[in-house]
């Protein structure tokens, strides 16, 4: 089943979705901890932003310091020019998950600042790939088309002023420039061009994105097992190629999944390298794997991020990297990773204990995804649901657990389930409706009967 591609251009859908999804679920699946981690991270980003009332920078520039180790507010130094979009994307995610107005307001300050940057007026201005994506997403979130219009206008300027990189057809030159002039590794280059490709896709430039995807796919083998930037490159490439065309790039996607899952530590993280920290590596691996529905690996990585978040002192909500520093960008990327995979509570054969399944049965197995204080089951896109590898044959909204809210009850053909006599649990995965498009994952126990006669 092909996952629906996110489109941040549909503001009406976004507003409707936000009225339905408020947060990730509570309970045994760790949703409450996930919400707390997202909230703490977003609070940290808000506190560190340069605004008229926060920080030491005057006048404020509405961005962030890069290194924020030990800081409780923005320093007197200007914000990093390349940090606006990538950091504010985390605020969008936090607002979508929690509904906290302060996160929307902080993101709006960044968006308004980006509106003042115009490369057609000042050639020194640079709009970064994350800035384009942020502006388009915030335009949908706010219902204000001026943000998207500005992103599109600046994209056209970039294609004219910097045609060597941005003119459609020059994507290979862009990649080679990353290696030969910028001097970065193939892994870093994959991360960079992959995000530019996602920006183009968000702005509707599917031709440019498609041509960049072809270039990226042709250079994936350039990334070796000794490349310090391989994990962020693989993660971003996975997200981008899947968004462009999961069918065309199925071979590359399979290889990228193998690279990432084969490199994951037993604690759920991805290794730090000489030039790259464990937090950022893990964040991009999680986002890439969540994009293609690799629920177990993505959730384990997200769990590691929750466990290793700063929980005491003046830096609550951030993450300390392998080099013992905290970075605003990495804090936001970890937040985005947490928001990309949503643990939910499921109930196989509601009312049954144990959840016995006869694999020879030609009947149906009911599985409920429960609405909780932190998750609304009505936001699930039923066409993306898989339970033990099977697609549902029907579904309905009803109060399964008697708590006066509506849960989503699915039915699956027993013969379609990828289970055997040794199975003790089963997993349901799905995506929420566009444009939130979160991967959800829930597990419950099963009892296969009779033993010795399963498929």
RODO-2510 file (C-alpha; in nm, 4 decimals, decimal comma):
residues 455
     n   res          X          Y          Z
     1     x     0,0000     0,0000     0,0000
     2     x     0,1479     0,3339    -0,1014
     3     x     0,1590     0,6026     0,1627
     4     x    -0,0112     0,9269     0,0706
     5     x     0,2412     1,2033     0,0061
     6     x     0,2160     1,5029     0,2360
     7     x     0,1085     1,8299     0,0798
     8     x     0,1437     2,1346     0,2971
     9     x    -0,0418     2,3444     0,0424
    10     x    -0,3904     2,2604     0,1657
    11     x    -0,4512     2,5056     0,4478
    12     x    -0,8122     2,4044     0,4980
    13     x    -0,7173     2,0415     0,5491
    14     x    -0,4543     2,1486     0,7986
    15     x    -0,6956     2,3551     1,0050
    16     x    -0,9447     2,0696     1,0127
    17     x    -0,6749     1,8211     1,1056
    18     x    -0,5486     2,0383     1,3877
    19     x    -0,8957     2,0359     1,5400
    20     x    -0,8709     1,6575     1,5568
    21     x    -0,5118     1,5715     1,6471
    22     x    -0,3815     1,7307     1,9621
    23     x    -0,1050     1,5043     2,0824
    24     x     0,0409     1,1584     2,0980
    25     x    -0,1249     0,8987     2,3186
    26     x    -0,0817     0,8270     2,6841
    27     x    -0,0435     0,4901     2,8444
    28     x     0,1806     0,1908     2,8128
    29     x     0,3028     0,2891     2,4657
    30     x     0,4850     0,5946     2,6013
    31     x     0,2726     0,8653     2,4421
    32     x     0,2516     1,0815     2,7525
    33     x     0,6321     1,0791     2,7808
    34     x     0,6523     1,1747     2,4123
    35     x     0,4195     1,4723     2,4628
    36     x     0,6207     1,5873     2,7631
    37     x     0,9456     1,5610     2,5681
    38     x     0,8013     1,7573     2,2749
    39     x     0,6629     2,0205     2,5112
    40     x     0,9908     2,0589     2,6973
    41     x     1,1871     2,0859     2,3721
    42     x     0,9529     2,3504     2,2337
    43     x     0,9627     2,5456     2,5603
    44     x     1,3410     2,5414     2,5351
    45     x     1,3321     2,6772     2,1785
    46     x     1,0881     2,9530     2,2759
    47     x     1,3094     3,0581     2,5679
    48     x     1,6187     3,0740     2,3456
    49     x     1,4616     3,2768     2,0634
    50     x     1,5617     3,6384     2,0077
    51     x     1,2474     3,8526     2,0413
    52     x     1,1532     4,1995     2,1640
    53     x     1,0999     4,0611     2,5136
    54     x     1,3436     3,7675     2,5214
    55     x     1,7207     3,7559     2,4853
    56     x     2,0086     4,0015     2,4986
    57     x     2,0248     4,0888     2,1269
    58     x     1,9038     4,4388     2,0415
    59     x     1,7324     4,4845     1,8081
    60     x     1,6017     4,1257     1,8038
    61     x     1,6408     3,9136     1,4931
    62     x     1,3896     3,6404     1,5906
    63     x     1,6335     3,3533     1,5458
    64     x     1,8607     3,1387     1,7574
    65     x     2,2211     3,0991     1,8621
    66     x     2,3749     2,7809     1,7245
    67     x     2,5609     2,6633     2,0343
    68     x     2,3280     2,7055     2,3315
    69     x     2,5102     2,5042     2,5965
    70     x     2,4235     2,6467     2,9366
    71     x     2,2226     2,9371     2,7921
    72     x     1,8847     3,0343     2,9322
    73     x     1,8197     3,3086     2,6755
    74     x     1,9527     3,4344     2,3419
    75     x     2,2996     3,5868     2,3584
    76     x     2,3916     3,9360     2,2409
    77     x     2,5299     3,7892     1,9157
    78     x     2,3308     3,7730     1,5910
    79     x     2,1424     3,4526     1,5195
    80     x     2,2787     3,1962     1,2797
    81     x     2,1470     3,2829     0,9334
    82     x     2,0889     2,9179     0,8468
    83     x     1,8972     2,8323     1,1644
    84     x     1,5623     3,0031     1,1099
    85     x     1,3643     2,7499     0,9124
    86     x     1,5189     2,4325     1,0476
    87     x     1,4580     2,5407     1,4070
    88     x     1,1116     2,6874     1,3553
    89     x     0,9927     2,3678     1,1850
    90     x     1,0132     2,2095     1,5288
    91     x     0,7837     2,4789     1,6670
    92     x     0,5265     2,3967     1,3983
    93     x     0,5388     2,0307     1,4959
    94     x     0,5066     2,1157     1,8646
    95     x     0,2045     2,3358     1,7969
    96     x     0,0407     2,0652     1,5873
    97     x     0,0984     1,8088     1,8595
    98     x     0,0039     2,0178     2,1650
    99     x    -0,1988     2,3146     2,0418
   100     x     0,0097     2,5485     2,2619
   101     x    -0,0324     2,9026     2,1303
   102     x     0,3158     3,0121     2,2394
   103     x     0,4706     2,7782     1,9838
   104     x     0,2591     2,9225     1,7028
   105     x     0,3509     3,2748     1,8110
   106     x     0,7227     3,1967     1,8158
   107     x     0,7004     3,0383     1,4701
   108     x     0,5085     3,3410     1,3439
   109     x     0,7858     3,5751     1,4587
   110     x     1,0345     3,3722     1,2558
   111     x     0,8062     3,3669     0,9524
   112     x     0,7539     3,7431     0,9689
   113     x     1,1293     3,7960     0,9896
   114     x     1,1848     3,5792     0,6819
   115     x     0,9360     3,7994     0,4936
   116     x     1,1844     4,0859     0,5341
   117     x     1,4593     3,8940     0,3526
   118     x     1,4463     3,9542    -0,0212
   119     x     1,7330     3,8441    -0,2411
   120     x     1,6047     4,0500    -0,5333
   121     x     1,6732     4,3598    -0,3230
   122     x     1,9854     4,2458    -0,1382
   123     x     2,2127     3,9988    -0,3168
   124     x     2,3777     3,9079     0,0136
   125     x     2,0545     3,7549     0,1396
   126     x     2,0286     3,3791     0,1299
   127     x     1,7122     3,1779     0,1777
   128     x     1,7942     2,8250     0,2932
   129     x     1,6102     2,5079     0,1965
   130     x     1,4576     2,4718     0,5419
   131     x     1,3336     2,8324     0,5183
   132     x     1,1322     2,7512     0,2044
   133     x     0,9768     2,4464     0,3678
   134     x     0,9000     2,6351     0,6881
   135     x     0,7341     2,9254     0,5062
   136     x     0,5119     2,6952     0,3016
   137     x     0,4134     2,4908     0,6050
   138     x     0,3492     2,7977     0,8187
   139     x     0,1413     2,9495     0,5400
   140     x    -0,0853     2,6441     0,5553
   141     x    -0,0868     2,6461     0,9338
   142     x    -0,1756     3,0148     0,9633
   143     x    -0,4009     3,0408     0,6600
   144     x    -0,1917     3,3378     0,5438
   145     x    -0,0866     3,2952     0,1782
   146     x     0,1777     3,5686     0,1960
   147     x     0,4309     3,3310     0,3513
   148     x     0,4019     3,0760     0,0720
   149     x     0,4007     3,3532    -0,1882
   150     x     0,7275     3,4870    -0,0482
   151     x     0,8856     3,1413    -0,0574
   152     x     0,7829     3,0938    -0,4200
   153     x     0,9094     3,4394    -0,5165
   154     x     1,2460     3,3779    -0,3515
   155     x     1,2703     3,0354    -0,5201
   156     x     1,2305     3,2041    -0,8595
   157     x     1,4954     3,4610    -0,7660
   158     x     1,7341     3,1835    -0,6635
   159     x     1,6832     3,0034    -0,9933
   160     x     1,7774     3,3228    -1,1749
   161     x     2,0533     3,4676    -0,9572
   162     x     2,2104     3,1322    -0,8729
   163     x     2,1228     2,9423    -1,1888
   164     x     2,4392     2,7342    -1,1590
   165     x     2,2782     2,5585    -0,8623
   166     x     1,9069     2,6147    -0,8908
   167     x     1,8177     2,6186    -1,2607
   168     x     1,6264     2,3032    -1,3434
   169     x     1,8671     2,0693    -1,5198
   170     x     2,1672     2,1767    -1,3134
   171     x     2,1059     1,9428    -1,0212
   172     x     2,4190     1,7380    -1,0959
   173     x     2,6246     2,0590    -1,0862
   174     x     2,4725     2,1356    -0,7474
   175     x     2,5808     1,7974    -0,6130
   176     x     2,9329     1,8276    -0,7549
   177     x     2,9667     2,1782    -0,6133
   178     x     2,8898     2,0395    -0,2671
   179     x     3,1798     1,7976    -0,3034
   180     x     3,4354     2,0046    -0,4928
   181     x     3,3802     2,3603    -0,3682
   182     x     3,2057     2,3300    -0,0332
   183     x     3,4305     2,0342     0,0404
   184     x     3,1670     1,8256     0,2153
   185     x     3,1332     1,4477     0,2087
   186     x     2,8789     1,2578    -0,0059
   187     x     2,6703     1,1962     0,3075
   188     x     2,6528     1,5653     0,3866
   189     x     2,5809     1,6441     0,0209
   190     x     2,2922     1,3932     0,0213
   191     x     2,1463     1,5607     0,3300
   192     x     2,1810     1,9037     0,1702
   193     x     2,0391     1,8301    -0,1750
   194     x     1,7721     1,6053    -0,0302
   195     x     1,6333     1,8911     0,1729
   196     x     1,6469     2,1313    -0,1223
   197     x     1,4506     1,8689    -0,3118
   198     x     1,1903     1,8510    -0,0349
   199     x     1,1671     2,2299    -0,0449
   200     x     1,1036     2,2234    -0,4193
   201     x     0,8405     1,9550    -0,3695
   202     x     0,6667     2,1611    -0,0991
   203     x     0,6524     2,4579    -0,3372
   204     x     0,5045     2,2469    -0,6157
   205     x     0,8143     2,2387    -0,8362
   206     x     0,7842     1,8672    -0,9053
   207     x     1,0092     1,8800    -1,2116
   208     x     1,2995     2,0232    -1,0132
   209     x     1,2409     1,7809    -0,7284
   210     x     1,2180     1,4864    -0,9660
   211     x     1,5425     1,5740    -1,1381
   212     x     1,7178     1,6189    -0,8045
   213     x     1,5855     1,2816    -0,6869
   214     x     1,7398     1,1169    -0,9924
   215     x     2,0751     1,2809    -0,9170
   216     x     2,0624     1,1831    -0,5513
   217     x     1,9704     0,8232    -0,6327
   218     x     2,2615     0,7969    -0,8747
   219     x     2,5087     0,9020    -0,6037
   220     x     2,3875     0,7012    -0,3053
   221     x     2,6697     0,4532    -0,3512
   222     x     2,9146     0,7420    -0,3011
   223     x     2,8242     0,7310     0,0695
   224     x     3,0555     0,4839     0,2377
   225     x     3,0510     0,3229     0,5793
   226     x     3,3253     0,5610     0,6937
   227     x     3,1441     0,8816     0,5919
   228     x     3,0898     1,0823     0,9113
   229     x     2,7647     1,2231     0,7659
   230     x     2,6217     0,8967     0,6359
   231     x     2,3325     0,8696     0,8815
   232     x     2,1858     1,2139     0,8172
   233     x     2,2452     1,1621     0,4437
   234     x     2,0720     0,8239     0,4402
   235     x     1,7851     0,9521     0,6545
   236     x     1,7204     1,2596     0,4416
   237     x     1,7578     1,0627     0,1165
   238     x     1,5047     0,8087     0,2407
   239     x     1,2507     1,0773     0,3231
   240     x     1,3046     1,2604    -0,0063
   241     x     1,3023     0,9654    -0,2468
   242     x     0,9935     0,8231    -0,0793
   243     x     0,8160     1,1583    -0,1133
   244     x     0,9044     1,1918    -0,4828
   245     x     0,8161     0,8388    -0,5984
   246     x     0,8400     0,5363    -0,3730
   247     x     0,7805     0,3033    -0,6677
   248     x     1,0493     0,4395    -0,8960
   249     x     1,3035     0,4409    -0,6152
   250     x     1,1967     0,1211    -0,4396
   251     x     1,5406    -0,0389    -0,4796
   252     x     1,7186     0,2640    -0,3366
   253     x     1,4642     0,2906    -0,0545
   254     x     1,5143    -0,0741     0,0386
   255     x     1,8904    -0,0232     0,0458
   256     x     1,8625     0,2909     0,2593
   257     x     1,6348     0,1135     0,5063
   258     x     1,8866    -0,1686     0,5310
   259     x     2,1728     0,0760     0,5849
   260     x     1,9918     0,2497     0,8690
   261     x     1,8367    -0,0459     1,0471
   262     x     2,1628    -0,2368     1,0178
   263     x     2,3508     0,0469     1,1872
   264     x     2,1131     0,1093     1,4759
   265     x     2,2529     0,0605     1,8252
   266     x     2,0827    -0,1790     2,0632
   267     x     1,9685     0,1185     2,2746
   268     x     1,7776     0,2602     1,9750
   269     x     2,0219     0,5361     1,8794
   270     x     2,2540     0,5728     1,5817
   271     x     2,6283     0,6053     1,6451
   272     x     2,8052     0,9348     1,6746
   273     x     3,1026     0,9887     1,4445
   274     x     3,4087     1,2095     1,4462
   275     x     3,2139     1,4984     1,2917
   276     x     2,8576     1,4110     1,3840
   277     x     2,6722     1,3620     1,7101
   278     x     2,4415     1,0803     1,8157
   279     x     2,1401     1,3095     1,8670
   280     x     2,1340     1,4546     1,5161
   281     x     2,2165     1,1193     1,3556
   282     x     1,9322     0,9568     1,5464
   283     x     1,6876     1,2349     1,4648
   284     x     1,7382     1,2086     1,0891
   285     x     1,7373     0,8296     1,0937
   286     x     1,4063     0,8330     1,2814
   287     x     1,2484     1,0841     1,0422
   288     x     1,3593     0,8855     0,7389
   289     x     1,2387     0,5517     0,8750
   290     x     0,9095     0,7010     0,9938
   291     x     0,8492     0,8321     0,6419
   292     x     0,8542     0,4771     0,5031
   293     x     0,6660     0,3097     0,7860
   294     x     0,9537     0,1313     0,9589
   295     x     0,7760     0,1610     1,2884
   296     x     0,9874    -0,0498     1,5228
   297     x     1,3224     0,1087     1,4392
   298     x     1,1743     0,4591     1,4295
   299     x     0,9997     0,4159     1,7630
   300     x     1,3096     0,2752     1,9290
   301     x     1,5079     0,5747     1,8069
   302     x     1,2411     0,8138     1,9316
   303     x     1,2362     0,6372     2,2676
   304     x     1,6125     0,6911     2,2936
   305     x     1,5638     1,0625     2,2285
   306     x     1,3038     1,0828     2,5053
   307     x     1,5277     0,8992     2,7487
   308     x     1,8326     1,1154     2,6735
   309     x     1,6682     1,4570     2,6810
   310     x     1,7982     1,7014     2,9435
   311     x     1,5564     1,6751     3,2348
   312     x     1,7168     1,8881     3,5062
   313     x     1,8778     2,2283     3,5445
   314     x     1,8336     2,5364     3,3283
   315     x     1,8490     2,3517     2,9954
   316     x     1,5469     2,1232     3,0366
   317     x     1,4169     2,0155     2,6976
   318     x     1,7445     2,0196     2,5074
   319     x     1,9908     1,7467     2,4139
   320     x     2,3656     1,7266     2,4767
   321     x     2,5552     1,6045     2,1717
   322     x     2,8509     1,3692     2,1590
   323     x     3,0891     1,6687     2,1800
   324     x     2,9251     1,7771     2,5107
   325     x     2,7565     2,0760     2,3461
   326     x     2,3890     2,1608     2,2979
   327     x     2,2754     2,3035     1,9619
   328     x     1,9432     2,4756     1,8896
   329     x     1,9251     2,3113     1,5471
   330     x     1,9709     1,9642     1,6934
   331     x     1,7120     2,0334     1,9632
   332     x     1,4584     2,1146     1,6928
   333     x     1,5539     1,8167     1,4777
   334     x     1,5125     1,5834     1,7751
   335     x     1,1716     1,7411     1,8424
   336     x     1,0718     1,6869     1,4783
   337     x     1,1791     1,3246     1,5034
   338     x     0,9656     1,2745     1,8145
   339     x     0,6663     1,4238     1,6352
   340     x     0,7135     1,1999     1,3301
   341     x     0,6254     0,8737     1,5053
   342     x     0,3218     0,8483     1,7320
   343     x     0,2742     0,5581     1,9752
   344     x    -0,0932     0,4625     2,0096
   345     x    -0,2919     0,2143     2,2166
   346     x    -0,4515    -0,0728     2,0269
   347     x    -0,6799    -0,3515     2,1467
   348     x    -0,6823    -0,6782     1,9521
   349     x    -1,0180    -0,8569     1,9805
   350     x    -1,1657    -0,6044     2,2257
   351     x    -1,3134    -0,7778     2,5274
   352     x    -1,0952    -1,0863     2,4888
   353     x    -0,8182    -1,1937     2,7233
   354     x    -0,6034    -1,3542     2,5991
   355     x    -0,6271    -1,2377     2,2386
   356     x    -0,6466    -1,5839     2,0827
   357     x    -0,6131    -1,6189     1,7057
   358     x    -0,6599    -1,9370     1,5032
   359     x    -0,4572    -1,8822     1,1894
   360     x    -0,6635    -2,1433     1,0025
   361     x    -0,9788    -1,9407     1,0560
   362     x    -1,1377    -1,7828     0,7504
   363     x    -1,3010    -1,5165     0,9643
   364     x    -1,2078    -1,1615     1,0607
   365     x    -1,0006    -1,0231     1,3474
   366     x    -1,1182    -0,6946     1,5049
   367     x    -0,8515    -0,4461     1,6155
   368     x    -0,9324    -0,1129     1,7771
   369     x    -0,7173     0,1993     1,7874
   370     x    -0,8290     0,3795     2,1016
   371     x    -0,8919     0,7490     2,1348
   372     x    -0,7194     0,8818     2,4465
   373     x    -0,6660     1,2194     2,6100
   374     x    -0,3717     1,2650     2,3723
   375     x    -0,4821     1,1022     2,0478
   376     x    -0,7973     1,1192     1,8350
   377     x    -0,8431     0,7960     1,6408
   378     x    -1,0571     0,9734     1,3802
   379     x    -0,7411     1,1314     1,2375
   380     x    -0,6182     0,7934     1,1075
   381     x    -0,6161     0,7511     0,7306
   382     x    -0,7690     0,3989     0,6980
   383     x    -0,6132     0,3475     0,3557
   384     x    -0,2665     0,3462     0,5152
   385     x    -0,3437     0,0956     0,7917
   386     x    -0,1509    -0,2314     0,8185
   387     x    -0,1931    -0,4883     1,0950
   388     x     0,0553    -0,7739     1,0941
   389     x     0,1057    -0,6993     0,7249
   390     x    -0,2665    -0,7084     0,6388
   391     x    -0,4900    -0,4304     0,5094
   392     x    -0,8315    -0,3801     0,6714
   393     x    -1,1430    -0,4995     0,4903
   394     x    -1,3655    -0,2525     0,6766
   395     x    -1,3593    -0,0011     0,9591
   396     x    -1,6000     0,1999     1,1712
   397     x    -1,5901     0,4652     1,4419
   398     x    -1,7472     0,3492     1,7686
   399     x    -1,6886     0,3635     2,1425
   400     x    -1,4973     0,0395     2,1915
   401     x    -1,3760     0,0895     2,5490
   402     x    -1,6833     0,2552     2,6974
   403     x    -1,5223     0,5894     2,7832
   404     x    -1,7696     0,8040     2,5857
   405     x    -1,5372     0,8852     2,2954
   406     x    -1,5100     0,7311     1,9510
   407     x    -1,2380     0,4805     1,8710
   408     x    -1,1605     0,3364     1,5262
   409     x    -1,2367    -0,0341     1,4896
   410     x    -1,0799    -0,2245     1,1996
   411     x    -1,1425    -0,5775     1,0765
   412     x    -0,8751    -0,7894     0,9043
   413     x    -0,8889    -1,1274     0,7333
   414     x    -0,7188    -1,3805     0,9573
   415     x    -0,5714    -1,5513     0,6529
   416     x    -0,3926    -1,2278     0,5558
   417     x    -0,2036    -1,1890     0,8844
   418     x     0,1725    -1,2349     0,8755
   419     x     0,1833    -1,4326     1,2006
   420     x     0,2921    -1,7849     1,2933
   421     x     0,2556    -2,0173     1,5887
   422     x     0,5462    -1,8506     1,7684
   423     x     0,4006    -1,4998     1,7472
   424     x     0,3302    -1,3364     2,0825
   425     x     0,2458    -0,9815     1,9706
   426     x     0,1229    -0,7992     1,6610
   427     x     0,1768    -0,4433     1,5390
   428     x    -0,0560    -0,1952     1,3710
   429     x     0,0861     0,0957     1,1735
   430     x    -0,0814     0,3773     0,9828
   431     x    -0,0479     0,7444     0,8966
   432     x    -0,2656     1,0298     1,0111
   433     x    -0,4405     1,2360     0,7480
   434     x    -0,2483     1,4972     0,5509
   435     x    -0,0874     1,7292     0,6235
   436     x     0,0081     1,6079     0,9711
   437     x     0,1012     1,2748     0,8154
   438     x     0,2445     1,1156     1,1303
   439     x     0,3351     0,7496     1,1475
   440     x     0,1363     0,5815     1,4228
   441     x     0,2336     0,2497     1,5771
   442     x     0,0661     0,0307     1,8354
   443     x     0,1274    -0,3208     1,9689
   444     x    -0,0782    -0,5767     2,1576
   445     x    -0,0298    -0,9375     2,2623
   446     x    -0,1633    -1,2372     2,0689
   447     x    -0,2134    -1,6019     2,1638
   448     x    -0,1908    -1,8317     1,8602
   449     x    -0,4136    -2,1416     1,8817
   450     x    -0,3996    -2,4286     1,8311
   451     x    -0,0225    -2,4641     1,8604
   452     x     0,1568    -2,6563     1,5890
   453     x    -0,1061    -2,5888     1,3238
   454     x    -0,0356    -2,2347     1,2259
   455     x     0,0792    -2,1250     0,8868
***
